[in-house]
Amino acid sequence: MDYQEVVFGIIVNSGDAKSYAMEAIKKAKEGKIEEAKSSLEKSSEFLGKSHDIQTKLIQEEANGNGQDLTLLMAHAQDHFMNALTVRDLAKEFIDLYETLEVIKVQVKKCVQ
């Protein structure tokens, strides 16, 4: 696999990770907490794939087989870091919406 294909692997997997993280937020907002957690797991799986690719590139560079930094690689790293951030925020949103669901149940009990 050539360098550009490897870099595109980071972009594609990071994009999928971000999409699943956004889906997790949407599901949590709808009160579908378990589905949200499932989407978050999928996000983490795709981030793991991106991280594995990145690690291999770093190891290659450490072994003296580095590549020149290209705009494409900078773009890939940007996608990766954004996906990490969105995934981390999605976890916080899920926790928040889960807490809100518990509070809603408690309020309903008090009102009855």
FINU-520328 format. One record per atom (N, C-alpha, C): atom name; x, y, z; residue in one letter. Coordinates in steps of 0.05 Angstrom, whole numbers, plus 5000, padded with zeros to 4 digits. Layout:
<recs>
REC, site, X, Y, Z, code
REC, CA, X, Y, Z, a
...
</recs>
This chain:
<recs>
REC, site, X, Y, Z, code
REC, N, 5017, 4977, 5000, m
REC, CA, 5000, 5000, 5000, m
REC, C, 5018, 5025, 5000, m
REC, N, 5011, 5044, 4983, d
REC, CA, 5028, 5067, 4982, d
REC, C, 5021, 5088, 5003, d
REC, N, 5038, 5107, 5007, y
REC, CA, 5035, 5127, 5028, y
REC, C, 5008, 5141, 5027, y
REC, N, 4999, 5149, 5003, q
REC, CA, 4973, 5164, 5001, q
REC, C, 4950, 5146, 5010, q
REC, N, 4951, 5121, 5003, e
REC, CA, 4929, 5102, 5011, e
REC, C, 4929, 5099, 5042, e
REC, N, 4952, 5099, 5053, v
REC, CA, 4954, 5096, 5083, v
REC, C, 4942, 5121, 5096, v
REC, N, 4949, 5145, 5085, v
REC, CA, 4939, 5170, 5096, v
REC, C, 4909, 5171, 5092, v
REC, N, 4899, 5163, 5069, f
REC, CA, 4870, 5162, 5066, f
REC, C, 4856, 5143, 5085, f
REC, N, 4870, 5123, 5094, g
REC, CA, 4860, 5105, 5115, g
REC, C, 4854, 5120, 5141, g
REC, N, 4872, 5138, 5148, i
REC, CA, 4867, 5155, 5171, i
REC, C, 4843, 5173, 5167, i
REC, N, 4841, 5185, 5144, i
REC, CA, 4819, 5203, 5138, i
REC, C, 4792, 5188, 5139, i
REC, N, 4790, 5166, 5125, v
REC, CA, 4765, 5151, 5124, v
REC, C, 4757, 5141, 5151, v
REC, N, 4775, 5128, 5165, n
REC, CA, 4768, 5117, 5191, n
REC, C, 4761, 5139, 5211, n
REC, N, 4775, 5161, 5210, s
REC, CA, 4769, 5184, 5228, s
REC, C, 4742, 5196, 5221, s
REC, N, 4736, 5198, 5196, g
REC, CA, 4709, 5208, 5188, g
REC, C, 4687, 5190, 5198, g
REC, N, 4691, 5164, 5195, d
REC, CA, 4671, 5145, 5206, d
REC, C, 4668, 5148, 5236, d
REC, N, 4691, 5151, 5250, a
REC, CA, 4690, 5154, 5279, a
REC, C, 4675, 5179, 5287, a
REC, N, 4679, 5201, 5273, k
REC, CA, 4665, 5225, 5279, k
REC, C, 4635, 5222, 5274, k
REC, N, 4628, 5209, 5252, s
REC, CA, 4600, 5205, 5246, s
REC, C, 4586, 5189, 5267, s
REC, N, 4599, 5167, 5277, y
REC, CA, 4587, 5151, 5298, y
REC, C, 4585, 5167, 5324, y
REC, N, 4604, 5184, 5330, a
REC, CA, 4603, 5200, 5354, a
REC, C, 4580, 5220, 5352, a
REC, N, 4576, 5232, 5329, m
REC, CA, 4553, 5250, 5326, m
REC, C, 4527, 5235, 5328, m
REC, N, 4526, 5211, 5317, e
REC, CA, 4502, 5194, 5320, e
REC, C, 4497, 5188, 5349, e
REC, N, 4518, 5183, 5364, a
REC, CA, 4515, 5177, 5393, a
REC, C, 4502, 5201, 5408, a
REC, N, 4511, 5225, 5401, i
REC, CA, 4499, 5248, 5414, i
REC, C, 4469, 5250, 5407, i
REC, N, 4462, 5246, 5381, k
REC, CA, 4435, 5247, 5373, k
REC, C, 4418, 5226, 5387, k
REC, N, 4428, 5202, 5389, k
REC, CA, 4413, 5180, 5403, k
REC, C, 4409, 5187, 5432, k
REC, N, 4430, 5198, 5445, a
REC, CA, 4428, 5205, 5473, a
REC, C, 4407, 5227, 5477, a
REC, N, 4406, 5246, 5459, k
REC, CA, 4387, 5267, 5461, k
REC, C, 4358, 5257, 5458, k
REC, N, 4355, 5236, 5443, e
REC, CA, 4329, 5223, 5439, e
REC, C, 4322, 5204, 5463, e
REC, N, 4340, 5202, 5482, g
REC, CA, 4335, 5185, 5505, g
REC, C, 4343, 5156, 5500, g
REC, N, 4355, 5150, 5478, k
REC, CA, 4363, 5123, 5471, k
REC, C, 4392, 5118, 5480, k
REC, N, 4396, 5117, 5506, i
REC, CA, 4422, 5117, 5518, i
REC, C, 4438, 5092, 5510, i
REC, N, 4426, 5069, 5510, e
REC, CA, 4441, 5044, 5503, e
REC, C, 4450, 5045, 5474, e
REC, N, 4433, 5055, 5457, e
REC, CA, 4440, 5058, 5429, e
REC, C, 4463, 5078, 5426, e
REC, N, 4461, 5100, 5442, a
REC, CA, 4482, 5120, 5441, a
REC, C, 4509, 5108, 5449, a
REC, N, 4509, 5092, 5470, k
REC, CA, 4533, 5079, 5479, k
REC, C, 4544, 5060, 5458, k
REC, N, 4527, 5046, 5444, s
REC, CA, 4535, 5029, 5422, s
REC, C, 4548, 5044, 5400, s
REC, N, 4537, 5067, 5393, s
REC, CA, 4549, 5084, 5372, s
REC, C, 4576, 5095, 5381, s
REC, N, 4578, 5101, 5407, l
REC, CA, 4603, 5111, 5417, l
REC, C, 4625, 5089, 5416, l
REC, N, 4617, 5064, 5421, e
REC, CA, 4636, 5042, 5418, e
REC, C, 4646, 5039, 5389, e
REC, N, 4627, 5042, 5370, k
REC, CA, 4635, 5041, 5342, k
REC, C, 4654, 5063, 5335, k
REC, N, 4648, 5087, 5346, s
REC, CA, 4666, 5109, 5342, s
REC, C, 4694, 5103, 5351, s
REC, N, 4696, 5091, 5375, s
REC, CA, 4722, 5084, 5386, s
REC, C, 4736, 5063, 5370, s
REC, N, 4721, 5045, 5358, e
REC, CA, 4733, 5024, 5341, e
REC, C, 4746, 5037, 5317, e
REC, N, 4732, 5055, 5304, f
REC, CA, 4744, 5068, 5281, f
REC, C, 4768, 5086, 5288, f
REC, N, 4766, 5099, 5311, l
REC, CA, 4789, 5114, 5321, l
REC, C, 4813, 5096, 5326, l
REC, N, 4807, 5073, 5336, g
REC, CA, 4829, 5053, 5340, g
REC, C, 4843, 5046, 5314, g
REC, N, 4827, 5043, 5293, k
REC, CA, 4839, 5037, 5267, k
REC, C, 4857, 5060, 5257, k
REC, N, 4847, 5085, 5260, s
REC, CA, 4863, 5108, 5253, s
REC, C, 4888, 5109, 5269, s
REC, N, 4886, 5104, 5295, h
REC, CA, 4909, 5105, 5313, h
REC, C, 4929, 5084, 5305, h
REC, N, 4920, 5060, 5298, d
REC, CA, 4939, 5039, 5290, d
REC, C, 4954, 5047, 5265, d
REC, N, 4941, 5060, 5246, i
REC, CA, 4954, 5069, 5221, i
REC, C, 4975, 5090, 5229, i
REC, N, 4966, 5109, 5245, q
REC, CA, 4984, 5130, 5254, q
REC, C, 5009, 5119, 5268, q
REC, N, 5005, 5100, 5285, t
REC, CA, 5027, 5087, 5300, t
REC, C, 5047, 5074, 5281, t
REC, N, 5037, 5060, 5261, k
REC, CA, 5054, 5048, 5241, k
REC, C, 5071, 5068, 5227, k
REC, N, 5059, 5091, 5220, l
REC, CA, 5074, 5112, 5206, l
REC, C, 5095, 5124, 5224, l
REC, N, 5089, 5127, 5250, i
REC, CA, 5108, 5137, 5269, i
REC, C, 5131, 5117, 5272, i
REC, N, 5125, 5092, 5274, q
REC, CA, 5146, 5071, 5276, q
REC, C, 5164, 5071, 5252, q
REC, N, 5152, 5074, 5228, e
REC, CA, 5168, 5075, 5204, e
REC, C, 5187, 5099, 5204, e
REC, N, 5177, 5121, 5213, e
REC, CA, 5194, 5145, 5215, e
REC, C, 5216, 5141, 5235, e
REC, N, 5210, 5129, 5258, a
REC, CA, 5230, 5124, 5278, a
REC, C, 5252, 5105, 5268, a
REC, N, 5244, 5088, 5249, n
REC, CA, 5263, 5069, 5238, n
REC, C, 5278, 5081, 5214, n
REC, N, 5275, 5107, 5209, g
REC, CA, 5289, 5120, 5188, g
REC, C, 5275, 5119, 5161, g
REC, N, 5250, 5111, 5160, n
REC, CA, 5235, 5109, 5135, n
REC, C, 5212, 5129, 5135, n
REC, N, 5218, 5153, 5144, g
REC, CA, 5197, 5173, 5146, g
REC, C, 5190, 5185, 5118, g
REC, N, 5167, 5197, 5117, q
REC, CA, 5157, 5210, 5093, q
REC, C, 5157, 5241, 5098, q
REC, N, 5158, 5255, 5076, d
REC, CA, 5156, 5284, 5078, d
REC, C, 5127, 5291, 5088, d
REC, N, 5125, 5312, 5104, l
REC, CA, 5099, 5320, 5113, l
REC, C, 5085, 5333, 5089, l
REC, N, 5062, 5323, 5083, t
REC, CA, 5046, 5333, 5061, t
REC, C, 5021, 5346, 5071, t
REC, N, 5009, 5362, 5054, l
REC, CA, 4983, 5375, 5062, l
REC, C, 4963, 5353, 5067, l
REC, N, 4964, 5331, 5052, l
REC, CA, 4946, 5309, 5056, l
REC, C, 4949, 5296, 5084, l
REC, N, 4973, 5293, 5093, m
REC, CA, 4978, 5282, 5120, m
REC, C, 4969, 5302, 5141, m
REC, N, 4973, 5328, 5137, a
REC, CA, 4963, 5348, 5156, a
REC, C, 4932, 5346, 5158, a
REC, N, 4920, 5342, 5135, h
REC, CA, 4891, 5340, 5133, h
REC, C, 4882, 5315, 5148, h
REC, N, 4896, 5293, 5145, a
REC, CA, 4890, 5268, 5159, a
REC, C, 4892, 5271, 5189, a
REC, N, 4913, 5284, 5198, q
REC, CA, 4917, 5289, 5227, q
REC, C, 4894, 5307, 5237, q
REC, N, 4886, 5326, 5222, d
REC, CA, 4864, 5344, 5230, d
REC, C, 4838, 5328, 5233, d
REC, N, 4832, 5310, 5214, h
REC, CA, 4809, 5293, 5217, h
REC, C, 4811, 5275, 5242, h
REC, N, 4834, 5264, 5246, f
REC, CA, 4838, 5246, 5269, f
REC, C, 4833, 5261, 5296, f
REC, N, 4846, 5285, 5298, m
REC, CA, 4843, 5300, 5323, m
REC, C, 4814, 5310, 5327, m
REC, N, 4801, 5318, 5306, n
REC, CA, 4773, 5326, 5308, n
REC, C, 4755, 5303, 5317, n
REC, N, 4760, 5280, 5305, a
REC, CA, 4744, 5256, 5312, a
REC, C, 4748, 5249, 5342, a
REC, N, 4773, 5251, 5351, l
REC, CA, 4779, 5246, 5380, l
REC, C, 4763, 5265, 5397, l
REC, N, 4763, 5290, 5390, t
REC, CA, 4750, 5310, 5406, t
REC, C, 4720, 5306, 5406, t
REC, N, 4708, 5300, 5383, v
REC, CA, 4679, 5296, 5382, v
REC, C, 4672, 5271, 5397, v
REC, N, 4688, 5250, 5395, r
REC, CA, 4682, 5225, 5410, r
REC, C, 4682, 5231, 5441, r
REC, N, 4702, 5246, 5450, d
REC, CA, 4704, 5253, 5478, d
REC, C, 4680, 5269, 5487, d
REC, N, 4672, 5288, 5471, l
REC, CA, 4649, 5305, 5477, l
REC, C, 4623, 5288, 5477, l
REC, N, 4622, 5269, 5458, a
REC, CA, 4598, 5252, 5457, a
REC, C, 4595, 5236, 5483, a
REC, N, 4617, 5227, 5494, k
REC, CA, 4616, 5212, 5519, k
REC, C, 4604, 5230, 5541, k
REC, N, 4613, 5255, 5542, e
REC, CA, 4602, 5274, 5562, e
REC, C, 4572, 5279, 5557, e
REC, N, 4564, 5282, 5532, f
REC, CA, 4536, 5286, 5526, f
REC, C, 4519, 5262, 5535, f
REC, N, 4529, 5238, 5529, i
REC, CA, 4515, 5214, 5537, i
REC, C, 4511, 5214, 5568, i
REC, N, 4533, 5219, 5582, d
REC, CA, 4531, 5220, 5611, d
REC, C, 4510, 5241, 5620, d
REC, N, 4510, 5264, 5608, l
REC, CA, 4492, 5285, 5615, l
REC, C, 4463, 5277, 5610, l
REC, N, 4458, 5267, 5585, y
REC, CA, 4430, 5258, 5579, y
REC, C, 4421, 5235, 5596, y
REC, N, 4440, 5217, 5603, e
REC, CA, 4432, 5195, 5620, e
REC, C, 4424, 5205, 5648, e
REC, N, 4439, 5224, 5658, t
REC, CA, 4432, 5236, 5684, t
REC, C, 4405, 5250, 5682, t
REC, N, 4400, 5264, 5660, l
REC, CA, 4374, 5278, 5656, l
REC, C, 4351, 5258, 5656, l
REC, N, 4355, 5235, 5644, e
REC, CA, 4334, 5214, 5643, e
REC, C, 4328, 5204, 5672, e
REC, N, 4348, 5201, 5688, v
REC, CA, 4345, 5192, 5716, v
REC, C, 4329, 5213, 5731, v
REC, N, 4336, 5238, 5727, i
REC, CA, 4322, 5260, 5741, i
REC, C, 4293, 5262, 5732, i
REC, N, 4288, 5258, 5706, k
REC, CA, 4260, 5258, 5696, k
REC, C, 4243, 5237, 5710, k
REC, N, 4255, 5213, 5713, v
REC, CA, 4240, 5191, 5726, v
REC, C, 4235, 5199, 5756, v
REC, N, 4255, 5210, 5769, q
REC, CA, 4251, 5217, 5797, q
REC, C, 4230, 5239, 5800, q
REC, N, 4230, 5258, 5782, v
REC, CA, 4210, 5280, 5783, v
REC, C, 4182, 5269, 5779, v
REC, N, 4179, 5250, 5760, k
REC, CA, 4153, 5238, 5755, k
REC, C, 4143, 5224, 5780, k
REC, N, 4161, 5210, 5794, k
REC, CA, 4153, 5196, 5818, k
REC, C, 4144, 5216, 5840, k
REC, N, 4157, 5238, 5841, c
REC, CA, 4150, 5258, 5862, c
REC, C, 4123, 5272, 5855, c
REC, N, 4117, 5275, 5830, v
REC, CA, 4093, 5289, 5821, v
REC, C, 4069, 5271, 5825, v
REC, N, 4072, 5245, 5823, q
REC, CA, 4049, 5227, 5824, q
REC, C, 4039, 5224, 5852, q
</recs>
